[in-house]
Amino acid sequence: MTSLSTSRARGEAGEARFAARLKRSYSLIQALGVLLILIVIMQIVNDRFLSPANVSNLLGQMTVMLIVAAGMTIVMISGEFDVSVGSVVGLSAAVGGWIMVRWMPVATAADHSWWIVALGLIAPLFVGPLLGLIVGIIVTKAKIPSFIVTLGTLMMARSLTLVVTRGQPIPDMPQGVTWFGQGRWVQIPLPVNFTSWLKSGESLIAWFPVQNIVWVAVLVYAVGWFVLERTTFGKRVYAVGANQTVAMLSGIRTDWVKIQCLMIVGFTASLAGMVSLSRLGAVSPNTGEGLEFEVIAAVVIGGTGLYGGQGKILRTIIGVIIIALTRNFLNLARIEIFWQGFATGAIILGAVLLEALQRRITRGR
């Protein structure tokens, strides 16, 4: 009788643990499910969707969003927002372009001095952290919601971008910059050659070159994962986002943690601006416009809570892919560009609703 009761208790405990894991993984399951459905539907509608060329281009197109989303994940886990990231991307790219092209004009893109190029690549990386520091001080000391503060910096950074660019594109980036940004030095195999495989029985594995900037995003996520999962700072970020009062009573300098998080997302925005500059070989006055909304939607789809304290940086990648896939499909299907904003808005609403559903499930309601 005792052994029967013990085995039954163990079985019930195992079921409880499984149910708890299922609840914690709900966001991952729903994101993967949505991603799989999107891929199947898009491939059926357009057989070019999973072609090696399109997949390669898609990876390059979503790199900027990937990099910014990594920083946004960290700041949202801490319980704050930054809606100025798109404008910071544009301002950083504009500052870099101005230094390399307009500060000391040269005859051709091959004539730039190495120190001008180095300054143009390094100096803009301080734009985002500086703005993040200012925002962080205002948010933590004046107790103003970060959404409101970064709404102000969004408008300021966008205006400064227009000032720096004079409202005109800055073309002809140095050859070394575009050589890296547009280069494809490494090839990787992916099982995406579905069309040829189904029609003629060719190999499902396709080798295609990956843009160099994709590896920058890979490095960002590797560092971000290590910081959040393996460092004391990462544990403090989760603690502050989960309950700021308890974190403060535990001896954590909550204000400083939030300032650091806002500086990190500012840095990733500046880095993304330089990646965009190197990929396109030019700077547009509209660079990064509207990016902040897609980034927030991607982070929420990836399972990061709107109220802080939960989220995994690697899951954000799934959210970014879903947003990028949708935009890419609209382009392939030749749907008018005016509908892209509608699609992004619908995804944001869907992400918020899914996040609310996830919280209900987690709480067992």
DRENROMI-662420 format. One record per residue (C-alpha): residue number from 1; residue in one letter; x, y, z negated. Coordinates in Angstrom, 3 decimals. Layout:
! DRENROMI-662420
+-----+------+----------+----------+----------+
!  nr ! rest !     east !    north !       up !
+-----+------+----------+----------+----------+
! NUM !    a !        X !        Y !        Z !
...
+-----+------+----------+----------+----------+
//
This chain:
! DRENROMI-662420
+-----+------+----------+----------+----------+
!  nr ! rest !     east !    north !       up !
+-----+------+----------+----------+----------+
!   1 !    m !    0.000 !    0.000 !    0.000 !
!   2 !    t !    2.821 !    2.341 !   -0.895 !
!   3 !    s !    4.707 !    1.645 !    2.350 !
!   4 !    l !    1.501 !    2.214 !    4.343 !
!   5 !    s !    0.935 !    5.576 !    2.652 !
!   6 !    t !    4.558 !    6.534 !    3.221 !
!   7 !    s !    4.438 !    5.695 !    6.940 !
!   8 !    r !    1.158 !    7.581 !    7.301 !
!   9 !    a !    2.638 !   10.605 !    5.571 !
!  10 !    r !    5.675 !   10.462 !    7.862 !
!  11 !    g !    3.399 !   10.261 !   10.888 !
!  12 !    e !    1.393 !   13.280 !    9.744 !
!  13 !    a !    4.604 !   15.216 !    9.049 !
!  14 !    g !    5.897 !   14.365 !   12.525 !
!  15 !    e !    2.661 !   15.533 !   14.122 !
!  16 !    a !    2.813 !   18.765 !   12.125 !
!  17 !    r !    6.392 !   19.396 !   13.261 !
!  18 !    f !    5.437 !   18.714 !   16.873 !
!  19 !    a !    2.476 !   21.100 !   16.637 !
!  20 !    a !    4.716 !   23.780 !   15.118 !
!  21 !    r !    7.278 !   23.364 !   17.916 !
!  22 !    l !    4.492 !   23.551 !   20.489 !
!  23 !    k !    3.232 !   26.813 !   19.019 !
!  24 !    r !    6.734 !   28.303 !   18.969 !
!  25 !    s !    7.309 !   27.226 !   22.571 !
!  26 !    y !    3.958 !   28.445 !   23.861 !
!  27 !    s !    5.427 !   31.542 !   25.488 !
!  28 !    l !    8.068 !   29.443 !   27.263 !
!  29 !    i !    5.491 !   26.924 !   28.473 !
!  30 !    q !    3.140 !   29.593 !   29.795 !
!  31 !    a !    5.950 !   31.480 !   31.540 !
!  32 !    l !    7.301 !   28.337 !   33.205 !
!  33 !    g !    3.778 !   27.341 !   34.232 !
!  34 !    v !    3.092 !   30.721 !   35.834 !
!  35 !    l !    6.481 !   30.634 !   37.578 !
!  36 !    l !    5.874 !   27.153 !   39.006 !
!  37 !    i !    2.396 !   28.075 !   40.252 !
!  38 !    l !    3.724 !   31.234 !   41.899 !
!  39 !    i !    6.522 !   29.380 !   43.674 !
!  40 !    v !    4.160 !   26.704 !   45.034 !
!  41 !    i !    1.563 !   29.215 !   46.225 !
!  42 !    m !    4.119 !   31.531 !   47.813 !
!  43 !    q !    5.861 !   28.677 !   49.639 !
!  44 !    i !    2.524 !   27.428 !   50.994 !
!  45 !    v !    1.514 !   30.879 !   52.216 !
!  46 !    n !    4.929 !   31.685 !   53.707 !
!  47 !    d !    7.370 !   28.870 !   54.492 !
!  48 !    r !   10.269 !   31.364 !   54.603 !
!  49 !    f !    9.878 !   32.067 !   50.906 !
!  50 !    l !   12.312 !   29.396 !   49.664 !
!  51 !    s !   14.702 !   29.737 !   52.574 !
!  52 !    p !   18.355 !   30.090 !   51.499 !
!  53 !    a !   18.557 !   33.591 !   53.002 !
!  54 !    n !   15.483 !   34.818 !   51.114 !
!  55 !    v !   16.550 !   33.246 !   47.815 !
!  56 !    s !   19.988 !   34.827 !   48.141 !
!  57 !    n !   18.495 !   38.259 !   48.857 !
!  58 !    l !   16.024 !   37.826 !   46.008 !
!  59 !    l !   18.828 !   37.175 !   43.535 !
!  60 !    g !   20.557 !   40.375 !   44.602 !
!  61 !    q !   17.367 !   42.431 !   44.490 !
!  62 !    m !   16.467 !   41.438 !   40.950 !
!  63 !    t !   19.941 !   41.923 !   39.456 !
!  64 !    v !   19.291 !   45.516 !   38.358 !
!  65 !    m !   16.068 !   44.510 !   36.616 !
!  66 !    l !   17.807 !   41.527 !   35.025 !
!  67 !    i !   20.541 !   43.657 !   33.480 !
!  68 !    v !   18.147 !   46.282 !   32.099 !
!  69 !    a !   15.754 !   43.607 !   30.802 !
!  70 !    a !   18.549 !   42.082 !   28.711 !
!  71 !    g !   18.971 !   45.332 !   26.794 !
!  72 !    m !   15.207 !   45.877 !   26.608 !
!  73 !    t !   14.794 !   42.443 !   25.017 !
!  74 !    i !   17.177 !   43.386 !   22.217 !
!  75 !    v !   15.525 !   46.740 !   21.532 !
!  76 !    m !   12.010 !   45.226 !   21.580 !
!  77 !    i !   13.048 !   42.471 !   19.168 !
!  78 !    s !   14.122 !   45.267 !   16.817 !
!  79 !    g !   10.606 !   46.712 !   17.035 !
!  80 !    e !   11.303 !   49.690 !   19.307 !
!  81 !    f !   10.717 !   50.676 !   22.942 !
!  82 !    d !   12.689 !   52.568 !   25.569 !
!  83 !    v !   10.594 !   53.743 !   28.505 !
!  84 !    s !   13.402 !   55.924 !   29.858 !
!  85 !    v !   15.567 !   53.095 !   31.207 !
!  86 !    g !   14.538 !   53.630 !   34.831 !
!  87 !    s !   15.532 !   57.285 !   34.704 !
!  88 !    v !   18.802 !   56.407 !   32.942 !
!  89 !    v !   19.577 !   53.957 !   35.761 !
!  90 !    g !   19.027 !   56.768 !   38.268 !
!  91 !    l !   21.006 !   59.353 !   36.295 !
!  92 !    s !   23.977 !   57.020 !   35.768 !
!  93 !    a !   24.082 !   56.145 !   39.459 !
!  94 !    a !   23.805 !   59.833 !   40.369 !
!  95 !    v !   26.682 !   60.813 !   38.058 !
!  96 !    g !   28.864 !   58.030 !   39.479 !
!  97 !    g !   28.002 !   58.951 !   43.051 !
!  98 !    w !   28.650 !   62.651 !   42.429 !
!  99 !    i !   32.086 !   61.988 !   40.900 !
! 100 !    m !   33.192 !   59.615 !   43.663 !
! 101 !    v !   31.768 !   61.500 !   46.665 !
! 102 !    r !   30.906 !   65.133 !   45.961 !
! 103 !    w !   33.361 !   66.172 !   43.256 !
! 104 !    m !   36.351 !   65.876 !   45.585 !
! 105 !    p !   35.026 !   65.276 !   49.127 !
! 106 !    v !   37.188 !   63.248 !   51.513 !
! 107 !    a !   37.055 !   62.582 !   55.242 !
! 108 !    t !   36.117 !   58.877 !   55.109 !
! 109 !    a !   35.038 !   56.295 !   52.541 !
! 110 !    a !   38.535 !   54.756 !   52.683 !
! 111 !    d !   40.306 !   57.959 !   51.572 !
! 112 !    h !   39.149 !   58.111 !   47.942 !
! 113 !    s !   41.841 !   58.216 !   45.269 !
! 114 !    w !   41.850 !   55.219 !   42.972 !
! 115 !    w !   41.562 !   57.352 !   39.841 !
! 116 !    i !   38.490 !   59.131 !   41.216 !
! 117 !    v !   36.861 !   55.754 !   41.868 !
! 118 !    a !   37.826 !   54.494 !   38.400 !
! 119 !    l !   36.424 !   57.635 !   36.752 !
! 120 !    g !   33.246 !   57.367 !   38.801 !
! 121 !    l !   32.739 !   53.788 !   37.649 !
! 122 !    i !   33.605 !   54.276 !   33.960 !
! 123 !    a !   32.202 !   57.721 !   33.062 !
! 124 !    p !   28.553 !   56.906 !   33.909 !
! 125 !    l !   28.650 !   53.967 !   31.506 !
! 126 !    f !   28.643 !   56.481 !   28.633 !
! 127 !    v !   25.471 !   58.231 !   29.836 !
! 128 !    g !   23.060 !   55.591 !   28.570 !
! 129 !    p !   24.704 !   54.980 !   25.158 !
! 130 !    l !   24.864 !   58.745 !   24.540 !
! 131 !    l !   21.163 !   59.155 !   25.278 !
! 132 !    g !   20.455 !   56.050 !   23.198 !
! 133 !    l !   22.369 !   57.557 !   20.266 !
! 134 !    i !   20.357 !   60.787 !   20.489 !
! 135 !    v !   17.067 !   58.883 !   20.756 !
! 136 !    g !   18.035 !   56.597 !   17.883 !
! 137 !    i !   18.830 !   59.498 !   15.547 !
! 138 !    i !   15.525 !   61.216 !   16.362 !
! 139 !    v !   13.527 !   57.990 !   15.958 !
! 140 !    t !   15.103 !   56.942 !   12.665 !
! 141 !    k !   15.570 !   60.324 !   10.984 !
! 142 !    a !   12.528 !   62.243 !   12.229 !
! 143 !    k !   10.335 !   59.097 !   12.100 !
! 144 !    i !    8.918 !   59.722 !   15.574 !
! 145 !    p !    7.795 !   56.653 !   17.576 !
! 146 !    s !   10.418 !   55.586 !   20.092 !
! 147 !    f !    7.790 !   55.458 !   22.839 !
! 148 !    i !    7.212 !   59.212 !   22.512 !
! 149 !    v !   10.894 !   60.109 !   22.205 !
! 150 !    t !   11.951 !   58.029 !   25.207 !
! 151 !    l !    9.043 !   59.438 !   27.211 !
! 152 !    g !   10.731 !   62.799 !   26.749 !
! 153 !    t !   14.169 !   61.473 !   27.716 !
! 154 !    l !   12.570 !   59.789 !   30.755 !
! 155 !    m !   11.484 !   63.176 !   32.090 !
! 156 !    m !   14.786 !   64.843 !   31.151 !
! 157 !    a !   16.930 !   62.140 !   32.784 !
! 158 !    r !   14.810 !   62.144 !   35.942 !
! 159 !    s !   15.136 !   65.906 !   36.194 !
! 160 !    l !   18.904 !   65.731 !   35.681 !
! 161 !    t !   19.093 !   63.099 !   38.420 !
! 162 !    l !   17.474 !   65.533 !   40.842 !
! 163 !    v !   19.874 !   68.261 !   39.698 !
! 164 !    v !   22.953 !   66.103 !   40.232 !
! 165 !    t !   21.827 !   64.768 !   43.616 !
! 166 !    r !   20.245 !   68.096 !   44.665 !
! 167 !    g !   17.259 !   66.035 !   45.695 !
! 168 !    q !   19.251 !   64.402 !   48.514 !
! 169 !    p !   20.797 !   60.918 !   48.846 !
! 170 !    i !   24.516 !   60.570 !   48.159 !
! 171 !    p !   25.875 !   58.178 !   50.827 !
! 172 !    d !   29.326 !   56.853 !   51.768 !
! 173 !    m !   30.462 !   55.268 !   48.514 !
! 174 !    p !   34.138 !   54.209 !   48.428 !
! 175 !    q !   34.921 !   51.004 !   50.277 !
! 176 !    g !   36.200 !   49.246 !   47.179 !
! 177 !    v !   32.879 !   49.819 !   45.415 !
! 178 !    t !   30.713 !   48.512 !   48.251 !
! 179 !    w !   33.226 !   45.718 !   48.900 !
! 180 !    f !   32.425 !   44.307 !   45.484 !
! 181 !    g !   28.721 !   45.191 !   45.353 !
! 182 !    q !   27.892 !   43.800 !   48.778 !
! 183 !    g !   30.395 !   40.956 !   48.707 !
! 184 !    r !   29.449 !   37.275 !   48.400 !
! 185 !    w !   32.563 !   35.472 !   47.273 !
! 186 !    v !   31.051 !   32.338 !   45.723 !
! 187 !    q !   28.656 !   29.774 !   47.198 !
! 188 !    i !   26.412 !   27.571 !   45.084 !
! 189 !    p !   24.120 !   24.632 !   45.984 !
! 190 !    l !   20.393 !   24.915 !   45.304 !
! 191 !    p !   17.516 !   22.554 !   46.222 !
! 192 !    v !   15.603 !   25.186 !   48.193 !
! 193 !    n !   15.833 !   23.980 !   51.806 !
! 194 !    f !   12.239 !   22.709 !   51.695 !
! 195 !    t !   11.147 !   23.744 !   55.189 !
! 196 !    s !   13.945 !   21.931 !   57.048 !
! 197 !    w !   13.698 !   18.982 !   54.672 !
! 198 !    l !    9.988 !   18.473 !   55.361 !
! 199 !    k !   10.153 !   19.098 !   59.110 !
! 200 !    s !   13.352 !   17.373 !   60.185 !
! 201 !    g !   14.583 !   15.447 !   57.158 !
! 202 !    e !   17.650 !   17.637 !   56.621 !
! 203 !    s !   19.296 !   17.822 !   53.223 !
! 204 !    l !   17.241 !   19.487 !   50.505 !
! 205 !    i !   20.417 !   21.057 !   49.108 !
! 206 !    a !   21.418 !   24.331 !   50.725 !
! 207 !    w !   24.724 !   26.113 !   50.137 !
! 208 !    f !   24.482 !   29.836 !   50.228 !
! 209 !    p !   26.639 !   32.753 !   49.086 !
! 210 !    v !   25.602 !   34.600 !   45.945 !
! 211 !    q !   26.128 !   38.336 !   45.731 !
! 212 !    n !   28.898 !   39.303 !   43.331 !
! 213 !    i !   26.602 !   41.534 !   41.292 !
! 214 !    v !   24.597 !   38.460 !   40.242 !
! 215 !    w !   27.608 !   37.310 !   38.223 !
! 216 !    v !   27.549 !   40.642 !   36.375 !
! 217 !    a !   24.017 !   39.798 !   35.237 !
! 218 !    v !   25.151 !   36.300 !   34.231 !
! 219 !    l !   27.893 !   37.841 !   32.069 !
! 220 !    v !   25.424 !   40.277 !   30.477 !
! 221 !    y !   23.091 !   37.445 !   29.477 !
! 222 !    a !   25.927 !   35.301 !   28.175 !
! 223 !    v !   27.070 !   38.157 !   25.924 !
! 224 !    g !   23.489 !   39.012 !   24.945 !
! 225 !    w !   22.740 !   35.406 !   23.989 !
! 226 !    f !   25.908 !   35.190 !   21.894 !
! 227 !    v !   25.160 !   38.469 !   20.115 !
! 228 !    l !   21.577 !   37.549 !   19.229 !
! 229 !    e !   22.112 !   33.877 !   18.373 !
! 230 !    r !   25.622 !   33.690 !   16.953 !
! 231 !    t !   26.375 !   36.986 !   15.200 !
! 232 !    t !   25.312 !   38.704 !   11.994 !
! 233 !    f !   24.144 !   41.684 !   14.015 !
! 234 !    g !   21.721 !   39.467 !   15.943 !
! 235 !    k !   20.206 !   38.120 !   12.727 !
! 236 !    r !   19.787 !   41.685 !   11.485 !
! 237 !    v !   18.007 !   42.677 !   14.698 !
! 238 !    y !   15.441 !   39.912 !   14.175 !
! 239 !    a !   15.074 !   40.796 !   10.495 !
! 240 !    v !   14.494 !   44.487 !   11.178 !
! 241 !    g !   11.943 !   43.729 !   13.865 !
! 242 !    a !   10.077 !   41.198 !   11.732 !
! 243 !    n !    9.779 !   43.368 !    8.620 !
! 244 !    q !   11.737 !   46.566 !    8.274 !
! 245 !    t !   10.904 !   47.047 !    4.579 !
! 246 !    v !   12.076 !   43.570 !    3.599 !
! 247 !    a !   15.201 !   44.002 !    5.724 !
! 248 !    m !   15.970 !   47.293 !    3.984 !
! 249 !    l !   15.481 !   45.738 !    0.530 !
! 250 !    s !   17.868 !   42.963 !    1.615 !
! 251 !    g !   20.613 !   45.534 !    2.089 !
! 252 !    i !   20.423 !   45.899 !    5.874 !
! 253 !    r !   21.008 !   49.403 !    7.235 !
! 254 !    t !   17.869 !   49.313 !    9.345 !
! 255 !    d !   18.303 !   52.770 !   10.851 !
! 256 !    w !   21.807 !   51.969 !   12.071 !
! 257 !    v !   20.642 !   48.649 !   13.551 !
! 258 !    k !   17.911 !   50.421 !   15.532 !
! 259 !    i !   20.321 !   53.106 !   16.732 !
! 260 !    q !   22.717 !   50.405 !   17.925 !
! 261 !    c !   19.902 !   48.605 !   19.762 !
! 262 !    l !   18.873 !   51.797 !   21.551 !
! 263 !    m !   22.499 !   52.421 !   22.513 !
! 264 !    i !   22.749 !   48.854 !   23.865 !
! 265 !    v !   19.699 !   49.240 !   26.101 !
! 266 !    g !   21.138 !   52.571 !   27.257 !
! 267 !    f !   24.397 !   50.854 !   28.177 !
! 268 !    t !   22.633 !   48.123 !   30.151 !
! 269 !    a !   20.674 !   50.811 !   32.014 !
! 270 !    s !   23.885 !   52.649 !   32.907 !
! 271 !    l !   25.552 !   49.396 !   33.974 !
! 272 !    a !   22.523 !   48.591 !   36.144 !
! 273 !    g !   22.822 !   52.025 !   37.740 !
! 274 !    m !   26.402 !   51.316 !   38.757 !
! 275 !    v !   25.411 !   47.872 !   40.053 !
! 276 !    s !   22.690 !   49.495 !   42.166 !
! 277 !    l !   25.171 !   52.044 !   43.501 !
! 278 !    s !   27.681 !   49.358 !   44.505 !
! 279 !    r !   25.016 !   47.152 !   46.108 !
! 280 !    l !   23.387 !   49.866 !   48.212 !
! 281 !    g !   26.512 !   51.930 !   48.893 !
! 282 !    a !   24.505 !   55.080 !   48.214 !
! 283 !    v !   22.471 !   56.866 !   45.557 !
! 284 !    s !   18.875 !   57.944 !   46.036 !
! 285 !    p !   17.195 !   60.650 !   43.913 !
! 286 !    n !   14.450 !   58.072 !   43.261 !
! 287 !    t !   16.769 !   55.311 !   42.040 !
! 288 !    g !   15.182 !   53.431 !   39.130 !
! 289 !    e !   11.825 !   55.170 !   39.410 !
! 290 !    g !    9.125 !   53.007 !   37.810 !
! 291 !    l !   11.653 !   50.342 !   36.791 !
! 292 !    e !   10.843 !   50.697 !   33.089 !
! 293 !    f !    7.332 !   49.295 !   33.497 !
! 294 !    e !    8.496 !   46.236 !   35.423 !
! 295 !    v !   11.203 !   45.616 !   32.833 !
! 296 !    i !    8.798 !   45.792 !   29.877 !
! 297 !    a !    6.369 !   43.479 !   31.679 !
! 298 !    a !    9.183 !   40.995 !   32.388 !
! 299 !    v !   10.339 !   41.007 !   28.767 !
! 300 !    v !    6.806 !   40.417 !   27.465 !
! 301 !    i !    6.179 !   37.637 !   30.001 !
! 302 !    g !    9.405 !   36.057 !   28.754 !
! 303 !    g !    7.906 !   35.781 !   25.276 !
! 304 !    t !    9.294 !   38.796 !   23.414 !
! 305 !    g !    6.652 !   40.242 !   21.103 !
! 306 !    l !    5.393 !   43.795 !   21.440 !
! 307 !    y !    5.694 !   44.288 !   17.688 !
! 308 !    g !    9.249 !   43.025 !   17.201 !
! 309 !    g !   10.829 !   40.164 !   15.338 !
! 310 !    q !   10.506 !   37.506 !   18.026 !
! 311 !    g !   11.907 !   36.754 !   21.446 !
! 312 !    k !   14.694 !   34.928 !   23.255 !
! 313 !    i !   16.920 !   36.731 !   25.705 !
! 314 !    l !   17.290 !   33.767 !   28.078 !
! 315 !    r !   13.499 !   33.506 !   28.415 !
! 316 !    t !   13.463 !   37.071 !   29.712 !
! 317 !    i !   15.076 !   35.729 !   32.884 !
! 318 !    i !   11.843 !   33.847 !   33.632 !
! 319 !    g !    9.821 !   37.038 !   33.285 !
! 320 !    v !   12.151 !   38.924 !   35.607 !
! 321 !    i !   11.929 !   36.154 !   38.197 !
! 322 !    i !    8.121 !   36.266 !   38.080 !
! 323 !    i !    8.071 !   40.035 !   38.662 !
! 324 !    a !   10.690 !   39.806 !   41.435 !
! 325 !    l !    8.906 !   36.883 !   43.114 !
! 326 !    t !    5.655 !   38.811 !   43.233 !
! 327 !    r !    7.287 !   41.867 !   44.769 !
! 328 !    n !    9.247 !   39.760 !   47.256 !
! 329 !    f !    6.141 !   37.842 !   48.294 !
! 330 !    l !    4.246 !   41.085 !   48.966 !
! 331 !    n !    7.079 !   42.161 !   51.255 !
! 332 !    l !    7.210 !   38.819 !   53.092 !
! 333 !    a !    3.444 !   38.811 !   53.510 !
! 334 !    r !    3.704 !   42.348 !   54.967 !
! 335 !    i !    1.193 !   43.689 !   52.490 !
! 336 !    e !    1.128 !   47.484 !   52.374 !
! 337 !    i !    3.593 !   48.947 !   49.902 !
! 338 !    f !    0.771 !   50.899 !   48.260 !
! 339 !    w !   -0.484 !   47.637 !   46.724 !
! 340 !    q !    2.791 !   46.900 !   44.964 !
! 341 !    g !    2.025 !   49.319 !   42.146 !
! 342 !    f !   -1.372 !   47.696 !   41.707 !
! 343 !    a !    0.254 !   44.261 !   41.487 !
! 344 !    t !    2.787 !   45.466 !   38.923 !
! 345 !    g !    0.032 !   47.045 !   36.810 !
! 346 !    a !   -2.006 !   43.840 !   36.928 !
! 347 !    i !    1.042 !   41.842 !   35.809 !
! 348 !    i !    1.605 !   44.227 !   32.885 !
! 349 !    l !   -2.019 !   43.850 !   31.763 !
! 350 !    g !   -1.771 !   40.089 !   32.118 !
! 351 !    a !    1.475 !   40.034 !   30.124 !
! 352 !    v !   -0.084 !   42.016 !   27.267 !
! 353 !    l !   -3.114 !   39.722 !   27.179 !
! 354 !    l !   -0.906 !   36.624 !   27.173 !
! 355 !    e !    1.179 !   38.103 !   24.361 !
! 356 !    a !   -1.990 !   38.700 !   22.322 !
! 357 !    l !   -3.093 !   35.109 !   22.992 !
! 358 !    q !    0.312 !   33.853 !   21.935 !
! 359 !    r !    0.081 !   35.703 !   18.605 !
! 360 !    r !   -3.349 !   34.161 !   17.946 !
! 361 !    i !   -2.041 !   30.681 !   18.669 !
! 362 !    t !    1.067 !   31.192 !   16.535 !
! 363 !    r !   -1.064 !   32.323 !   13.599 !
! 364 !    g !   -3.361 !   29.354 !   14.087 !
! 365 !    r !   -6.489 !   31.427 !   14.710 !
+-----+------+----------+----------+----------+
//
